């Protein structure tokens, strides 16, 4: 399978700290690659690879404006992660309630 046919899911896309940092940057405002690149101590080529993975996961999109691409966050795609984590919130809330009950009964 070639790199161009690989489709990343949201969890794969956020697995890398650099990509998570890119998402945080884009949460503040849409940005061109030149602005994104200056926030990292890696090559522009490496930043482009991270952006492609985020695009394939549909977490960001790029729109050509003049000579630059402007990247935009699609935060609604992060809902998949929130939904998955919600189960664990319920799990821990239940465990903490049980612990509280045990401590109060002692």
Secondary structure, 3 states (H helix, E strand, C coil): CCHHHCCCCHHHHHCCHHHHHHHHHHHHCCEEHHHHHCCCCCCHHHHHHHHHHHHHCCCEEEEEECCEEEEEECHHHHHHHHHHHHHHHHHHHHHHHHHHHHHHHC
